Amino acid sequence: MWHAGHSGGHFRLHCHTKLQVRLTVKCLYLTKIYGIIIILSLCAWSLTNVKKRIKIPSHKHNISKLCLIFGFIKYPVMRILHVVHGLPCGGLENGVVNLINHLPREEFEQAVCCLDQRGDMADRIIHPIDIFMLGRRRHDLVLPFRLVKLIRNWRPDVIHCRNWNTWFDSAVANLLAGRHSKLVWSFHGFTDEDNFPRRRRVASRFLASITDHMFAVCRDSATRYAQMACIAPERFEVIYNGVDCERFQPVKNKNAVRLQLGIPLEAVTILTVASFSNMAKLSPVKSSHPLLSLMNSRQILAGVLPHRSVKIKTPLPWSHSSISL
């Protein structure tokens, strides 16, 4: 009798322990599920705050959001659309190509929109990117609508247009597309300061009101453009053109270079590197000051001509000068 009773008690104790184990497992399972739900809720809340800070568009980067939620270190890729008149040989175009080649591909996706033609500088782009050509015509009123279609299809985060000849079309197109993209306009210098009519001043004030960020490549250009267009100077930031100091640096023996170029050792020498597409209308900005005619000076113009075999004679306002192409 005692043995049977002991066996029954042991059986009841074993069943009770088994039930406790099952309940403990279920509790742990439910705790794990609710814990995951709470963690995902906290991640979603944190992602909402991150989205407000870094302004991630709601219609893009879903994969990157999931990576952020589940703990992968992967941030959304920013899409940049560079709007230029074209990519011929020039300083502005060289800056665009350098920017495309040096921005990290894992963080930025870039494309170029050429309003006019493609240009030879596009061949210097290392990695393949989208290059759109819109073929702008004279007084092309339909161009902003073609640009609107491109913006809606490609959906950039940032639209970067450069100089006056791209600002109007880019700003109007971004406005018609709903202003989902940040518009950045950069001013790269004057070509003809006297040709600044009143309609351009009025248009500049309107375009500045629908442009998110504006900058110039030097403080002087930013200040003068703000004064001429009656725009608040505080709207302009200044980002100077970068120079590769490892590639461009002073040589050790300057006298040997002067003798090679036929320049007197004591002469004051001015080197101008520019694109001389029309030597007959050489911009005063790309030429030196007439006071150089009062001293023993030489000017060297280094650049690219449309036809290298043609000998160009450029009238300069001083006599002691030389042209090297």
C-alpha positions as CSV (number, residue, x, y, z in Angstrom):
1,M,0.0,0.0,0.0
2,W,2.7,2.4,0.9
3,H,4.5,1.5,-2.3
4,A,1.4,2.2,-4.4
5,G,0.8,5.5,-2.7
6,H,4.3,6.5,-3.2
7,S,4.1,5.7,-6.9
8,G,0.9,7.7,-7.3
9,G,2.4,10.7,-5.5
10,H,5.4,10.5,-7.7
11,F,3.3,10.3,-10.8
12,R,1.3,13.4,-9.7
13,L,4.5,15.3,-8.9
14,H,5.9,14.3,-12.3
15,C,2.7,15.6,-14.1
16,H,2.8,18.8,-12.1
17,T,6.4,19.4,-13.0
18,K,5.7,18.7,-16.6
19,L,2.9,21.2,-16.7
20,Q,5.1,23.8,-15.1
21,V,7.7,23.2,-17.7
22,R,5.1,23.6,-20.5
23,L,3.8,26.8,-19.0
24,T,7.3,28.1,-18.6
25,V,8.1,27.3,-22.3
26,K,4.9,29.0,-23.4
27,C,5.6,32.0,-21.3
28,L,9.1,32.3,-22.7
29,Y,7.7,31.9,-26.2
30,L,5.1,34.6,-25.7
31,T,7.7,36.8,-24.0
32,K,10.0,36.4,-27.0
33,I,7.2,37.2,-29.5
34,Y,6.1,40.3,-27.5
35,G,9.7,41.3,-27.1
36,I,10.2,41.2,-30.8
37,I,7.1,43.2,-31.4
38,I,8.2,45.8,-28.8
39,I,11.7,46.0,-30.4
40,L,10.2,46.4,-33.9
41,S,7.9,49.1,-32.6
42,L,10.8,50.9,-31.0
43,C,12.8,50.6,-34.2
44,A,9.9,51.9,-36.3
45,W,9.6,54.8,-33.9
46,S,13.3,55.5,-34.1
47,L,13.2,55.2,-37.9
48,T,10.4,57.8,-38.0
49,N,12.6,60.2,-36.1
50,V,15.6,59.4,-38.3
51,K,13.5,60.0,-41.3
52,K,12.5,63.4,-40.0
53,R,16.2,64.3,-39.4
54,I,17.7,63.0,-42.6
55,K,14.6,63.5,-44.7
56,I,14.3,60.1,-46.4
57,P,11.6,60.2,-49.1
58,S,8.7,58.0,-48.1
59,H,8.4,56.4,-51.5
60,K,12.0,55.1,-51.7
61,H,14.7,53.1,-50.0
62,N,12.4,50.4,-48.5
63,I,15.2,47.9,-48.5
64,S,17.5,50.3,-46.7
65,K,14.8,50.9,-44.1
66,L,14.5,47.2,-43.4
67,C,18.2,47.0,-43.1
68,L,18.1,49.8,-40.5
69,I,15.2,48.0,-38.6
70,F,17.0,44.7,-38.4
71,G,20.3,46.2,-37.4
72,F,22.3,46.1,-40.6
73,I,24.7,49.1,-41.0
74,K,23.4,50.4,-44.3
75,Y,22.1,53.9,-44.9
76,P,19.8,55.0,-47.7
77,V,21.5,55.9,-51.0
78,M,21.1,59.5,-52.0
79,R,20.2,60.1,-55.6
80,I,21.7,63.2,-57.2
81,L,20.8,64.6,-60.6
82,H,23.4,67.0,-62.1
83,V,21.7,69.4,-64.5
84,V,24.2,71.0,-66.9
85,H,24.1,72.6,-70.3
86,G,26.5,69.9,-71.5
87,L,29.8,68.3,-70.8
88,P,32.3,70.0,-73.2
89,C,35.8,70.9,-72.2
90,G,35.7,73.5,-69.4
91,G,36.3,74.2,-65.8
92,L,32.7,73.8,-64.6
93,E,32.4,70.5,-66.5
94,N,35.7,69.3,-65.1
95,G,34.3,69.9,-61.6
96,V,31.2,67.9,-62.3
97,V,33.2,64.9,-63.6
98,N,35.5,65.0,-60.6
99,L,32.6,65.1,-58.2
100,I,31.0,62.1,-59.9
101,N,34.2,60.1,-59.9
102,H,35.0,60.7,-56.3
103,L,31.7,60.5,-54.4
104,P,31.4,57.0,-52.9
105,R,29.1,54.8,-55.0
106,E,27.7,52.9,-52.0
107,E,26.3,56.2,-50.6
108,F,25.4,58.2,-53.7
109,E,23.7,57.3,-57.0
110,Q,24.3,60.0,-59.6
111,A,23.0,60.9,-63.1
112,V,23.6,63.8,-65.5
113,C,21.0,65.7,-67.5
114,C,22.5,67.6,-70.4
115,L,20.1,70.2,-71.6
116,D,22.0,70.7,-74.8
117,Q,24.5,68.1,-75.9
118,R,26.6,65.4,-74.2
119,G,30.2,66.7,-74.7
120,D,33.6,65.1,-74.6
121,M,34.1,65.4,-70.9
122,A,31.5,62.6,-70.4
123,D,34.1,60.1,-71.5
124,R,36.2,60.9,-68.4
125,I,33.5,59.5,-66.1
126,I,35.0,56.3,-64.7
127,H,31.9,54.3,-63.7
128,P,28.8,54.0,-66.0
129,I,26.0,56.3,-65.0
130,D,22.8,57.5,-66.6
131,I,23.3,60.5,-68.9
132,F,20.1,62.1,-70.3
133,M,20.2,64.5,-73.2
134,L,17.1,66.7,-73.7
135,G,18.3,68.5,-76.9
136,R,17.3,72.0,-75.9
137,R,16.3,74.3,-78.8
138,R,16.2,78.1,-78.9
139,H,13.4,79.4,-76.8
140,D,12.3,75.9,-76.0
141,L,9.1,76.3,-73.9
142,V,8.5,72.5,-73.7
143,L,11.9,71.8,-72.1
144,P,10.7,72.2,-68.4
145,F,8.0,69.7,-69.1
146,R,10.5,67.2,-70.5
147,L,12.6,67.8,-67.4
148,V,9.5,67.2,-65.2
149,K,9.0,63.8,-66.8
150,L,12.6,62.9,-66.1
151,I,12.4,64.0,-62.5
152,R,9.3,62.0,-61.9
153,N,10.8,58.9,-63.5
154,W,14.2,59.0,-61.9
155,R,13.1,60.5,-58.6
156,P,16.2,62.3,-57.3
157,D,16.7,63.4,-53.8
158,V,18.9,66.3,-54.9
159,I,18.8,68.3,-58.1
160,H,22.0,70.3,-58.6
161,C,21.9,72.8,-61.4
162,R,24.8,75.1,-62.3
163,N,24.8,78.7,-63.6
164,W,22.0,80.7,-65.1
165,N,21.5,78.7,-68.3
166,T,20.2,75.7,-66.2
167,W,18.6,77.4,-63.2
168,F,15.2,78.5,-64.7
169,D,14.4,75.2,-66.4
170,S,15.5,73.2,-63.3
171,A,13.6,75.3,-60.8
172,V,10.4,75.4,-62.8
173,A,10.5,71.7,-63.5
174,N,11.1,70.9,-59.8
175,L,8.2,73.1,-58.9
176,L,5.9,71.4,-61.4
177,A,7.0,68.0,-60.2
178,G,5.9,68.8,-56.7
179,R,9.2,69.9,-55.1
180,H,9.9,66.4,-53.7
181,S,13.6,66.9,-54.5
182,K,15.9,69.5,-52.9
183,L,17.1,72.0,-55.5
184,V,20.7,73.3,-55.3
185,W,21.9,76.0,-57.5
186,S,25.6,76.9,-57.8
187,F,27.0,80.0,-59.4
188,H,30.5,79.6,-61.0
189,G,31.3,83.1,-62.1
190,F,30.5,85.9,-64.5
191,T,31.2,85.7,-68.2
192,D,29.7,89.2,-69.0
193,E,28.8,91.3,-66.0
194,D,27.3,94.1,-68.1
195,N,24.7,91.7,-69.6
196,F,22.5,91.5,-66.6
197,P,19.1,92.9,-67.7
198,R,16.2,93.8,-65.4
199,R,14.2,90.7,-66.3
200,R,17.0,88.5,-65.1
201,R,17.1,90.3,-61.8
202,V,13.4,89.7,-61.3
203,A,13.6,86.1,-62.4
204,S,16.6,85.6,-60.0
205,R,14.6,86.7,-57.1
206,F,11.7,84.4,-58.0
207,L,14.0,81.4,-58.6
208,A,15.8,82.1,-55.3
209,S,12.4,81.8,-53.5
210,I,11.9,78.2,-54.8
211,T,15.5,77.1,-54.5
212,D,16.6,75.3,-51.3
213,H,20.3,76.0,-51.3
214,M,22.5,78.4,-53.2
215,F,26.3,78.7,-53.3
216,A,29.1,80.2,-55.3
217,V,32.7,79.2,-55.9
218,C,34.1,82.4,-54.3
219,R,32.9,85.1,-52.0
220,D,33.3,87.9,-54.5
221,S,31.0,86.2,-57.0
222,A,28.4,85.5,-54.3
223,T,28.4,89.1,-53.1
224,R,28.2,90.7,-56.5
225,Y,25.4,88.4,-57.8
226,A,23.4,89.1,-54.6
227,Q,23.8,92.8,-55.1
228,M,22.9,92.8,-58.8
229,A,19.9,90.5,-58.3
230,C,18.8,92.1,-55.0
231,I,19.0,88.8,-53.2
232,A,20.0,88.6,-49.5
233,P,23.7,87.8,-49.4
234,E,23.0,85.3,-46.5
235,R,21.3,83.0,-49.1
236,F,24.7,82.2,-50.7
237,E,27.2,79.8,-49.2
238,V,30.7,79.6,-50.6
239,I,32.3,76.3,-51.6
240,Y,35.7,76.9,-53.2
241,N,36.9,74.8,-56.1
242,G,39.1,72.0,-54.9
243,V,42.6,71.3,-56.3
244,D,44.5,68.0,-56.3
245,C,47.7,69.0,-54.5
246,E,49.4,65.7,-55.3
247,R,48.9,66.2,-59.0
248,F,49.3,70.0,-59.2
249,Q,52.3,71.2,-57.2
250,P,55.2,73.6,-57.8
251,V,58.2,72.2,-59.6
252,K,61.6,72.2,-58.0
253,N,63.5,73.9,-60.8
254,K,61.3,76.9,-62.0
255,N,64.1,78.4,-64.0
256,A,64.4,75.4,-66.2
257,V,60.7,75.6,-67.0
258,R,60.9,79.3,-67.9
259,L,63.8,78.6,-70.2
260,Q,61.9,75.8,-71.9
261,L,58.9,78.1,-72.5
262,G,61.1,81.0,-73.6
263,I,60.1,83.2,-70.7
264,P,62.7,85.6,-69.2
265,L,63.7,84.7,-65.7
266,E,62.9,88.2,-64.4
267,A,59.5,88.6,-66.2
268,V,56.3,88.6,-64.2
269,T,54.3,85.7,-65.6
270,I,50.5,85.1,-65.5
271,L,49.2,81.7,-66.4
272,T,45.5,81.4,-67.4
273,V,44.0,78.0,-67.8
274,A,40.6,78.2,-69.5
275,S,38.5,77.0,-72.3
276,F,38.9,79.3,-75.3
277,S,36.0,78.3,-77.5
278,N,35.8,81.7,-79.1
279,M,39.1,83.5,-79.1
280,A,37.6,86.5,-80.9
281,K,35.5,87.2,-77.9
282,L,38.0,86.5,-75.1
283,S,36.2,87.2,-71.8
284,P,37.9,90.0,-69.7
285,V,37.5,87.7,-66.7
286,K,39.9,85.2,-68.4
287,S,42.4,87.8,-69.4
288,S,44.7,89.8,-67.0
289,H,44.6,93.3,-65.9
290,P,45.8,96.0,-68.4
291,L,48.3,97.3,-65.8
292,L,50.5,94.4,-66.9
293,S,51.3,96.5,-70.0
294,L,53.3,98.8,-67.7
295,M,55.7,96.1,-66.6
296,N,57.9,93.5,-68.1
297,S,55.2,90.8,-68.1
298,R,54.1,87.7,-70.0
299,Q,50.8,86.0,-70.1
300,I,50.4,82.3,-70.9
301,L,47.0,81.1,-72.0
302,A,46.6,77.3,-71.7
303,G,43.5,75.7,-72.9
304,V,41.7,73.8,-75.6
305,L,40.8,75.2,-79.0
306,P,38.1,73.9,-81.3
307,H,40.6,73.6,-84.2
308,R,44.2,73.1,-83.0
309,S,45.6,73.4,-86.6
310,V,44.3,77.0,-87.0
311,K,46.6,79.8,-85.8
312,I,44.7,82.2,-83.6
313,K,45.7,85.8,-83.2
314,T,44.0,87.4,-80.2
315,P,44.2,91.2,-79.7
316,L,45.2,91.9,-76.1
317,P,45.2,95.3,-74.5
318,W,48.9,95.2,-73.7
319,S,52.0,94.5,-75.9
320,H,54.3,92.4,-73.7
321,S,52.3,89.1,-73.8
322,S,52.6,85.7,-75.3
323,I,50.0,83.1,-76.1
324,S,50.8,79.4,-75.7
325,L,48.1,76.9,-76.6
